[in-house]
Amino acid sequence: MKRLSLVVLAAASTALAAESAAAQLGGAERSGTRGPVVGINLNGSALGAERDEFRDARGAGLGLSLGYGVSGALSLFLRTDLAYRVGHVDLGAHYSFAGPAAALRPYVEAAVTRAGTIQDDRSSAGTGLTAGAGVEYFLSRSVALDIGLAHSRGRFTTGMLDGGDFASTRLNVGIKWHP
């Protein structure tokens, strides 16, 4: 809980700093977030369950996201992150702070998540909710570096851990293209 509070505090501080920096840039559009977006990322994932017989699954992997910016601040996305013994699929919304004149755009996101794990030839999958925060830094109007942290909580509905609760945390570092 303490770690999550620090993440929220960091995201809020970044949002306030980016907003004042955007005001100094004038009206030039530095970040284009409307329309389609495609992203690829490296990720670190950890998924844990309440059952004693389950060892936490941790690993590094890759992710892909597809989305559509419905406004300069709000976009909808579908993201999949696959790591060693852990997988996530998110369907959610992403809200960017600061305006199109800012190169640094902090964001928050919320999603419905399908998570799964494989351990010792046994598997489990379930559904949960995800909250996340991060920042995009626009190298150009259409290309951005993206760093985000997401935390999911849910319940396994199939497999060896059926009925058990899970918690999962992911760190994603990647690049997004806003054509």
N, C-alpha and C positions, 0 to 999 in steps of 0.2 A: 504494500500500500504506500509505503514511504517513497519507493522508486516511482510509482505512478504519479504521486504528488509532485515530485521533482520534474518529471516530464511535462506535466501540465503547466507548471510554473515557467519552465524554459520556453515552451511554445508561446505562452502569453507574453513573455518578455520579448521574444523575437517578433511577434506580431506588432507590438507597440513600436519597436525600433524600425521595423520595415515600413510602417505607415508614415512615420515622420520622414524617412528617407525618400519615400515616393513623392511626398509633397514638395521636396526640394528639386526633384527632377523636372517638374513642369508637366506638360500634357503629353509628352512623347510616349507612345505605346512600346514598352519593352518586353511585355509578356502577353502572348496570345493564347488564351485558354478556351475560347469558343470553338465549337466544332469537334471533330474527332481527335482522339489522343491514343497513342500506342506507347507502351512502356516495357522495358526489360530491366530486370534487376537481379542482383545477387542478394541472398537472404540468409539469415541465421534464424532458425526456428527451434522452439522448445515447447513440448506439449507434455503436460502431467495430468495424472488422474488420481482420484481419491482412493482407489483400491490399493491395498498393500502389495499385491502380487505384481503390480505394474511398475516397471522402472521408467523413469522419465525418458522420453525420446527427444534427442537433441541432434541437430545437424545443420549443415550448410547446404545451400541449393540455389536454384534459379527460379525466377518468377516472370510472368508475362501479364500485362494488363491492357485492356481495351476500354475505352470510355468515350463519352461525348459531353462536351461542355455546353450546357444549355444557356449559360450566361457567363459573364466575366468572372463570377465568383463560384458558381455551382456547377458541378459535373457529376454524371453518373458513371459507374465503372463496374467491370467484371474483371477480377484478378485471380490468378492461380499462382500459388507458391508451392514448389515441390522441393523438399529437402530429404536427407537421409532418414528414413522411417517415419516421416511426417509429411502430410499434404493438407493444403487449405484451398478452398474456393470461396471467394467473397463476391457478393453482389451488394453494392452500396452507393453512397453519395459522399462527395468530397467538397468541402467548402474552403475556398482560398481567401485569406485576408489580404490586405493591401489592394492596390488597384493595378490596372494594366500598365501604369507608368513605372511600377516597381520591378526590379530584377529579382529581388528576394521576396518570395511569396509563401509565408507560413500557411499551414492548413490543418484542418481537423476532418475526420471522416468517421462514418458509421456504416456498418454493413451487417447483413445476415451471412453467416459463414457455415460452410460444410467442412468439417475437419476429420482427418483420419490418420491412423497409425498402423504400422505393421511391426510385430515383435515376436521373435521366435516362431515364425510361420503361422502366427495368429494375428488377426486384424480386428479393428474396431473403427466405426465411423459414427459421427453424430453432427448435430446442428447446434449453433450458438449465435451469439451476438458479438460484434467486434467494434471497438472504439480505437481510434488512432490519431496521431498527430505527426507532423513533419514539416519539412520546408523544401520548396523547389527554388533553385537558383537558375534563372534564365541566362544561358550563354548567348543566345540570340532570341529573336521574337518567337521562334518555333521549337527550340531545343533547350531542355532544362535538365539539370542534375537534380535528383530527388533522393532525399533521405527521410525515411519514415519509420515509426515505431507503432505497432498494432498489438492490442491485447484482446484476446477472445475468451469468453466463458460460455459453456454449454453442457450438453448431456449426450453421452453416447447412446445411440438407438439401435445399433447392430453390433454383432461380434462379441468377443470375449469380455468386453467391459460394458455390455448392455445395461443401461440404467444408471451407470456411474457418471459423475460430473467430471468435466475436464476444464483446464485452464491452459492457455497457450499464449506465448509472446513471440513476436517476430520483429526483426530489424531488417529493413530493406534499403539497399543502396543501389541506385540505378540511374537510368536516363529515360526521359520522356520526349516524345516527338509530337508536336501539335501542328499537323500539316495545314 
